[in-house]
Amino acid sequence: MSAEIKNLDHLGLVAGIIDDLGIVGIINDLLGEKKTEKVSAGIVVKAMSLNGMGLVSSGASQNCKLNAPSTLEFRSVD
């Protein structure tokens, strides 16, 4: 029997937390979904978050300068 081990670092934990908190659903509820969309806005935000964290942990971020805020806040829309 052989086993393959892959190192997910923190990305697997973050993806699980995003799923547990229901962030994808919250974003989709706030922005709405269209039948013509191939990927929902919530999934796009999740993918961008994980991709950004992968970029930071890979060391490639030393060549990048971000001009965006470093925190993500969810505010209720009245």
MOPAC internal coordinates of N, CA, C and O (Angstrom, degrees):
PM7 1SCF
backbone

  N    0.0000 0     0.00 0     0.00 0    0    0    0
  C    1.4404 1     0.00 0     0.00 0    1    0    0
  C    1.5331 1   108.78 1     0.00 0    2    1    0
  O    1.2310 1   120.33 1   -46.78 1    3    2    1
  N    1.3158 1   116.97 1   133.22 1    3    2    1
  C    1.4594 1   120.64 1   178.22 1    5    3    2
  C    1.5272 1   109.42 1  -120.51 1    6    5    3
  O    1.2310 1   121.23 1   -28.01 1    7    6    5
  N    1.2956 1   115.24 1   151.99 1    7    6    5
  C    1.4613 1   121.22 1   179.84 1    9    7    6
  C    1.5168 1   108.80 1  -130.01 1   10    9    7
  O    1.2310 1   121.40 1   -36.82 1   11   10    9
  N    1.3066 1   114.92 1   143.18 1   11   10    9
  C    1.4632 1   120.57 1   176.88 1   13   11   10
  C    1.5212 1   107.74 1  -110.73 1   14   13   11
  O    1.2310 1   120.76 1   -50.86 1   15   14   13
  N    1.3012 1   116.14 1   129.14 1   15   14   13
  C    1.4588 1   121.22 1  -178.62 1   17   15   14
  C    1.5186 1   108.30 1  -111.95 1   18   17   15
  O    1.2310 1   121.16 1   -50.33 1   19   18   17
  N    1.3329 1   115.38 1   129.67 1   19   18   17
  C    1.4555 1   120.88 1   176.38 1   21   19   18
  C    1.5173 1   108.72 1  -119.82 1   22   21   19
  O    1.2310 1   120.96 1   -40.30 1   23   22   21
  N    1.3064 1   115.76 1   139.70 1   23   22   21
  C    1.4558 1   121.65 1  -179.85 1   25   23   22
  C    1.5279 1   108.72 1   -94.74 1   26   25   23
  O    1.2310 1   120.22 1   -66.94 1   27   26   25
  N    1.3234 1   117.19 1   113.06 1   27   26   25
  C    1.4550 1   121.50 1   178.98 1   29   27   26
  C    1.5282 1   111.93 1   -94.28 1   30   29   27
  O    1.2310 1   120.11 1   175.34 1   31   30   29
  N    1.3148 1   117.39 1    -4.66 1   31   30   29
  C    1.4642 1   121.79 1  -174.66 1   33   31   30
  C    1.5180 1   109.28 1    51.86 1   34   33   31
  O    1.2310 1   120.43 1    46.66 1   35   34   33
  N    1.2979 1   116.79 1  -133.34 1   35   34   33
  C    1.4557 1   121.39 1  -177.43 1   37   35   34
  C    1.5246 1   112.55 1   -89.76 1   38   37   35
  O    1.2310 1   119.39 1   170.40 1   39   38   37
  N    1.3217 1   118.77 1    -9.60 1   39   38   37
  C    1.4621 1   121.07 1  -173.54 1   41   39   38
  C    1.5235 1   112.62 1   -64.57 1   42   41   39
  O    1.2310 1   120.27 1   141.88 1   43   42   41
  N    1.3166 1   117.09 1   -38.12 1   43   42   41
  C    1.4561 1   119.84 1   177.88 1   45   43   42
  C    1.5185 1   112.24 1   -65.18 1   46   45   43
  O    1.2310 1   120.87 1   141.41 1   47   46   45
  N    1.3224 1   115.94 1   -38.59 1   47   46   45
  C    1.4660 1   120.15 1   176.99 1   49   47   46
  C    1.5177 1   111.32 1   -65.33 1   50   49   47
  O    1.2310 1   120.51 1   135.56 1   51   50   49
  N    1.3168 1   116.63 1   -44.44 1   51   50   49
  C    1.4622 1   120.75 1  -179.49 1   53   51   50
  C    1.5262 1   110.00 1   -64.37 1   54   53   51
  O    1.2310 1   119.91 1   137.62 1   55   54   53
  N    1.3160 1   117.78 1   -42.38 1   55   54   53
  C    1.4616 1   120.68 1   178.73 1   57   55   54
  C    1.5253 1   110.77 1   -61.58 1   58   57   55
  O    1.2310 1   120.47 1   139.55 1   59   58   57
  N    1.3147 1   116.70 1   -40.45 1   59   58   57
  C    1.4575 1   120.68 1   177.70 1   61   59   58
  C    1.5116 1   112.55 1   -65.34 1   62   61   59
  O    1.2310 1   120.39 1   140.08 1   63   62   61
  N    1.3179 1   116.86 1   -39.92 1   63   62   61
  C    1.4693 1   121.12 1   178.95 1   65   63   62
  C    1.5242 1   110.21 1   -67.11 1   66   65   63
  O    1.2310 1   120.22 1   138.47 1   67   66   65
  N    1.3203 1   117.19 1   -41.53 1   67   66   65
  C    1.4671 1   120.93 1   176.96 1   69   67   66
  C    1.5277 1   109.50 1   -58.54 1   70   69   67
  O    1.2310 1   120.56 1   137.41 1   71   70   69
  N    1.3291 1   116.54 1   -42.59 1   71   70   69
  C    1.4681 1   120.46 1   178.83 1   73   71   70
  C    1.5226 1   111.25 1   -67.24 1   74   73   71
  O    1.2310 1   119.83 1   135.55 1   75   74   73
  N    1.3312 1   117.93 1   -44.45 1   75   74   73
  C    1.4658 1   121.57 1  -178.85 1   77   75   74
  C    1.5220 1   112.17 1   -63.05 1   78   77   75
  O    1.2310 1   120.35 1   141.90 1   79   78   77
  N    1.3203 1   116.94 1   -38.10 1   79   78   77
  C    1.4656 1   121.00 1  -179.92 1   81   79   78
  C    1.5234 1   112.69 1   -77.91 1   82   81   79
  O    1.2310 1   120.52 1   164.59 1   83   82   81
  N    1.3194 1   116.62 1   -15.41 1   83   82   81
  C    1.4666 1   120.38 1   179.84 1   85   83   82
  C    1.5149 1   113.47 1    72.63 1   86   85   83
  O    1.2310 1   120.53 1  -149.77 1   87   86   85
  N    1.3181 1   116.59 1    30.23 1   87   86   85
  C    1.4651 1   121.03 1  -176.41 1   89   87   86
  C    1.5255 1   111.38 1   -63.60 1   90   89   87
  O    1.2310 1   120.20 1   141.83 1   91   90   89
  N    1.3215 1   117.22 1   -38.17 1   91   90   89
  C    1.4678 1   120.16 1   179.37 1   93   91   90
  C    1.5274 1   109.85 1   -60.29 1   94   93   91
  O    1.2310 1   120.22 1   134.95 1   95   94   93
  N    1.3235 1   117.19 1   -45.05 1   95   94   93
  C    1.4632 1   121.15 1   179.15 1   97   95   94
  C    1.5149 1   112.80 1   -65.19 1   98   97   95
  O    1.2310 1   120.42 1   141.24 1   99   98   97
  N    1.3365 1   116.81 1   -38.76 1   99   98   97
  C    1.4684 1   120.86 1   179.07 1  101   99   98
  C    1.5234 1   109.86 1   -61.99 1  102  101   99
  O    1.2310 1   120.76 1   133.27 1  103  102  101
  N    1.3292 1   116.15 1   -46.73 1  103  102  101
  C    1.4671 1   120.06 1  -179.84 1  105  103  102
  C    1.5190 1   110.42 1   -63.50 1  106  105  103
  O    1.2310 1   120.40 1   136.33 1  107  106  105
  N    1.3321 1   116.84 1   -43.67 1  107  106  105
  C    1.4641 1   119.99 1   179.22 1  109  107  106
  C    1.5232 1   111.58 1   -63.30 1  110  109  107
  O    1.2310 1   119.96 1   142.21 1  111  110  109
  N    1.3310 1   117.67 1   -37.79 1  111  110  109
  C    1.4624 1   120.87 1   177.68 1  113  111  110
  C    1.5227 1   111.42 1   -65.51 1  114  113  111
  O    1.2310 1   120.62 1   139.43 1  115  114  113
  N    1.3344 1   116.42 1   -40.57 1  115  114  113
  C    1.4645 1   120.29 1  -178.59 1  117  115  114
  C    1.5255 1   112.21 1   -70.38 1  118  117  115
  O    1.2310 1   120.65 1   139.20 1  119  118  117
  N    1.3288 1   116.36 1   -40.80 1  119  118  117
  C    1.4624 1   120.08 1  -175.74 1  121  119  118
  C    1.5140 1   113.53 1   -94.25 1  122  121  119
  O    1.2310 1   120.40 1   160.01 1  123  122  121
  N    1.3140 1   116.85 1   -19.99 1  123  122  121
  C    1.4620 1   120.29 1  -177.55 1  125  123  122
  C    1.5207 1   110.75 1    82.04 1  126  125  123
  O    1.2310 1   121.89 1   -16.77 1  127  126  125
  N    1.3294 1   113.99 1   163.23 1  127  126  125
  C    1.4597 1   120.35 1   179.34 1  129  127  126
  C    1.5249 1   109.07 1  -128.64 1  130  129  127
  O    1.2310 1   120.94 1   -34.61 1  131  130  129
  N    1.3138 1   115.80 1   145.39 1  131  130  129
  C    1.4607 1   121.47 1   176.51 1  133  131  130
  C    1.5211 1   108.87 1  -113.58 1  134  133  131
  O    1.2310 1   120.58 1   -30.46 1  135  134  133
  N    1.3084 1   116.50 1   149.54 1  135  134  133
  C    1.4620 1   120.51 1  -179.75 1  137  135  134
  C    1.5248 1   112.11 1   -65.23 1  138  137  135
  O    1.2310 1   120.29 1   156.38 1  139  138  137
  N    1.3188 1   117.04 1   -23.62 1  139  138  137
  C    1.4674 1   120.71 1  -177.70 1  141  139  138
  C    1.5286 1   112.91 1   -81.65 1  142  141  139
  O    1.2310 1   120.39 1   168.66 1  143  142  141
  N    1.3401 1   116.87 1   -11.34 1  143  142  141
  C    1.4683 1   119.95 1  -179.74 1  145  143  142
  C    1.5216 1   110.36 1   -72.40 1  146  145  143
  O    1.2310 1   121.05 1   -45.69 1  147  146  145
  N    1.3137 1   115.60 1   134.31 1  147  146  145
  C    1.4630 1   120.18 1   174.36 1  149  147  146
  C    1.5253 1   110.24 1   -85.29 1  150  149  147
  O    1.2310 1   120.52 1   148.33 1  151  150  149
  N    1.3211 1   116.61 1   -31.67 1  151  150  149
  C    1.4639 1   122.40 1  -179.98 1  153  151  150
  C    1.5252 1   107.09 1  -134.05 1  154  153  151
  O    1.2310 1   120.64 1   -46.99 1  155  154  153
  N    1.3280 1   116.39 1   133.01 1  155  154  153
  C    1.4619 1   119.62 1  -179.29 1  157  155  154
  C    1.5263 1   111.14 1   -75.96 1  158  157  155
  O    1.2310 1   121.20 1   -18.20 1  159  158  157
  N    1.3236 1   115.31 1   161.80 1  159  158  157
  C    1.4682 1   120.40 1  -179.90 1  161  159  158
  C    1.5212 1   111.13 1   -63.29 1  162  161  159
  O    1.2310 1   120.24 1   144.17 1  163  162  161
  N    1.3219 1   117.16 1   -35.83 1  163  162  161
  C    1.4615 1   120.61 1   179.33 1  165  163  162
  C    1.5182 1   112.34 1   -63.08 1  166  165  163
  O    1.2310 1   120.63 1   137.77 1  167  166  165
  N    1.3272 1   116.41 1   -42.23 1  167  166  165
  C    1.4635 1   120.87 1   177.72 1  169  167  166
  C    1.5276 1   110.58 1   -66.13 1  170  169  167
  O    1.2310 1   120.51 1   143.14 1  171  170  169
  N    1.3341 1   116.63 1   -36.86 1  171  170  169
  C    1.4668 1   120.43 1   178.91 1  173  171  170
  C    1.5253 1   110.08 1   -63.64 1  174  173  171
  O    1.2310 1   120.33 1   136.59 1  175  174  173
  N    1.3353 1   116.98 1   -43.41 1  175  174  173
  C    1.4671 1   120.43 1   179.13 1  177  175  174
  C    1.5231 1   110.41 1   -64.15 1  178  177  175
  O    1.2310 1   120.20 1   138.22 1  179  178  177
  N    1.3205 1   117.23 1   -41.78 1  179  178  177
  C    1.4706 1   120.94 1   178.33 1  181  179  178
  C    1.5251 1   110.06 1   -61.75 1  182  181  179
  O    1.2310 1   120.34 1   133.72 1  183  182  181
  N    1.3278 1   116.95 1   -46.28 1  183  182  181
  C    1.4627 1   121.05 1  -179.48 1  185  183  182
  C    1.5268 1   111.54 1   -63.68 1  186  185  183
  O    1.2310 1   120.58 1   137.61 1  187  186  185
  N    1.3429 1   116.49 1   -42.39 1  187  186  185
  C    1.4665 1   119.35 1   179.40 1  189  187  186
  C    1.5205 1   111.42 1   -65.33 1  190  189  187
  O    1.2310 1   120.60 1   142.41 1  191  190  189
  N    1.3288 1   116.45 1   -37.59 1  191  190  189
  C    1.4631 1   120.27 1   178.62 1  193  191  190
  C    1.5253 1   110.66 1   -64.13 1  194  193  191
  O    1.2310 1   120.59 1   132.15 1  195  194  193
  N    1.3215 1   116.47 1   -47.85 1  195  194  193
  C    1.4640 1   119.94 1  -179.76 1  197  195  194
  C    1.5184 1   111.26 1   -66.53 1  198  197  195
  O    1.2310 1   120.46 1   141.54 1  199  198  197
  N    1.3301 1   116.73 1   -38.46 1  199  198  197
  C    1.4631 1   120.41 1   178.81 1  201  199  198
  C    1.5283 1   110.31 1   -64.81 1  202  201  199
  O    1.2310 1   120.52 1   138.31 1  203  202  201
  N    1.3186 1   116.60 1   -41.69 1  203  202  201
  C    1.4619 1   120.45 1   178.99 1  205  203  202
  C    1.5149 1   111.98 1   -64.10 1  206  205  203
  O    1.2310 1   120.47 1   140.52 1  207  206  205
  N    1.3208 1   116.71 1   -39.48 1  207  206  205
  C    1.4621 1   119.80 1   177.94 1  209  207  206
  C    1.5179 1   111.54 1   -68.99 1  210  209  207
  O    1.2310 1   120.32 1   146.10 1  211  210  209
  N    1.3093 1   117.00 1   -33.90 1  211  210  209
  C    1.4620 1   120.58 1   176.20 1  213  211  210
  C    1.5131 1   111.24 1   -67.34 1  214  213  211
  O    1.2310 1   120.75 1   143.30 1  215  214  213
  N    1.3343 1   116.17 1   -36.70 1  215  214  213
  C    1.4634 1   121.00 1   178.15 1  217  215  214
  C    1.5165 1   109.94 1   -65.67 1  218  217  215
  O    1.2310 1   120.31 1   138.26 1  219  218  217
  N    1.3108 1   117.01 1   -41.74 1  219  218  217
  C    1.4575 1   121.27 1  -179.31 1  221  219  218
  C    1.5236 1   110.60 1   -66.84 1  222  221  219
  O    1.2310 1   120.23 1   138.04 1  223  222  221
  N    1.3395 1   117.17 1   -41.96 1  223  222  221
  C    1.4566 1   119.16 1  -176.53 1  225  223  222
  C    1.5269 1   112.77 1   -77.27 1  226  225  223
  O    1.2310 1   120.09 1   165.08 1  227  226  225
  N    1.3438 1   117.44 1   -14.92 1  227  226  225
  C    1.4612 1   119.31 1  -177.50 1  229  227  226
  C    1.5229 1   112.84 1   -83.26 1  230  229  227
  O    1.2310 1   119.99 1   167.22 1  231  230  229
  N    1.3313 1   117.62 1   -12.78 1  231  230  229
  C    1.4470 1   120.41 1  -178.29 1  233  231  230
  C    1.5159 1   113.08 1    90.11 1  234  233  231
  O    1.2310 1   120.39 1   170.48 1  235  234  233
  N    1.3371 1   116.85 1    -9.52 1  235  234  233
  C    1.4602 1   120.46 1   179.40 1  237  235  234
  C    1.5151 1   111.64 1   -72.10 1  238  237  235
  O    1.2310 1   120.35 1   166.64 1  239  238  237
  N    1.3248 1   116.94 1   -13.36 1  239  238  237
  C    1.4646 1   120.22 1  -177.04 1  241  239  238
  C    1.5223 1   112.29 1   -71.11 1  242  241  239
  O    1.2310 1   119.64 1   170.00 1  243  242  241
  N    1.3176 1   118.29 1   -10.00 1  243  242  241
  C    1.4514 1   120.15 1   179.39 1  245  243  242
  C    1.5202 1   111.28 1   -64.62 1  246  245  243
  O    1.2310 1   120.42 1   156.99 1  247  246  245
  N    1.3287 1   116.81 1   -23.01 1  247  246  245
  C    1.4570 1   121.06 1   179.52 1  249  247  246
  C    1.5184 1   112.74 1   -96.46 1  250  249  247
  O    1.2310 1   119.94 1  -177.11 1  251  250  249
  N    1.3345 1   117.72 1     2.89 1  251  250  249
  C    1.4628 1   121.69 1  -176.79 1  253  251  250
  C    1.5210 1   109.99 1  -110.31 1  254  253  251
  O    1.2310 1   121.07 1   -34.76 1  255  254  253
  N    1.3112 1   115.57 1   145.24 1  255  254  253
  C    1.4589 1   121.11 1   172.48 1  257  255  254
  C    1.5219 1   106.87 1  -122.91 1  258  257  255
  O    1.2310 1   120.98 1   -56.33 1  259  258  257
  N    1.3206 1   115.73 1   123.67 1  259  258  257
  C    1.4509 1   120.91 1  -179.69 1  261  259  258
  C    1.5170 1   109.12 1  -102.11 1  262  261  259
  O    1.2310 1   120.55 1   -48.00 1  263  262  261
  N    1.3148 1   116.56 1   132.00 1  263  262  261
  C    1.4550 1   121.53 1   178.00 1  265  263  262
  C    1.5232 1   111.23 1  -106.02 1  266  265  263
  O    1.2310 1   119.95 1  -165.67 1  267  266  265
  N    1.3186 1   117.70 1    14.33 1  267  266  265
  C    1.4574 1   121.84 1  -178.26 1  269  267  266
  C    1.5217 1   109.62 1  -100.10 1  270  269  267
  O    1.2310 1   120.65 1   -20.42 1  271  270  269
  N    1.3429 1   116.35 1   159.58 1  271  270  269
  C    1.4702 1   118.87 1   175.40 1  273  271  270
  C    1.5241 1   110.71 1   -61.10 1  274  273  271
  O    1.2310 1   120.62 1   -28.76 1  275  274  273
  N    1.3112 1   116.43 1   151.24 1  275  274  273
  C    1.4579 1   119.77 1  -176.11 1  277  275  274
  C    1.5221 1   112.53 1   -88.59 1  278  277  275
  O    1.2310 1   119.59 1   174.46 1  279  278  277
  N    1.3261 1   118.39 1    -5.54 1  279  278  277
  C    1.4598 1   120.25 1   179.75 1  281  279  278
  C    1.5139 1   110.22 1  -118.64 1  282  281  279
  O    1.2310 1   121.17 1   -25.35 1  283  282  281
  N    1.3164 1   115.37 1   154.65 1  283  282  281
  C    1.4590 1   122.28 1   178.68 1  285  283  282
  C    1.5169 1   106.98 1  -116.56 1  286  285  283
  O    1.2310 1   120.57 1   -57.87 1  287  286  285
  N    1.3159 1   116.52 1   122.13 1  287  286  285
  C    1.4406 1   120.75 1  -178.69 1  289  287  286
  C    1.5227 1   109.76 1  -114.51 1  290  289  287
  O    1.2310 1   120.67 1   -42.38 1  291  290  289
  N    1.3283 1   116.33 1   137.62 1  291  290  289
  C    1.4514 1   121.67 1   174.84 1  293  291  290
  C    1.5271 1   107.56 1  -104.76 1  294  293  291
  O    1.2310 1   121.26 1   -56.78 1  295  294  293
  N    1.3001 1   115.19 1   123.22 1  295  294  293
  C    1.4630 1   120.23 1  -179.81 1  297  295  294
  C    1.5194 1   108.26 1  -118.78 1  298  297  295
  O    1.2310 1   121.14 1   -36.66 1  299  298  297
  N    1.3183 1   115.42 1   143.34 1  299  298  297
  C    1.4600 1   118.50 1   178.39 1  301  299  298
  C    1.5260 1   109.25 1   -76.08 1  302  301  299
  O    1.2310 1   121.42 1   -36.46 1  303  302  301
  N    1.3148 1   114.88 1   143.54 1  303  302  301
  C    1.4536 1   121.22 1   179.89 1  305  303  302
  C    1.5161 1   107.72 1  -101.82 1  306  305  303
  O    1.2310 1   120.55 1   -59.60 1  307  306  305
  N    1.3165 1   116.55 1   120.40 1  307  306  305
  C    1.4815 1   120.02 1  -178.68 1  309  307  306
  C    1.5042 1   111.17 1   -89.47 1  310  309  307
  O    1.2310 1   120.10 1   180.00 1  311  310  309

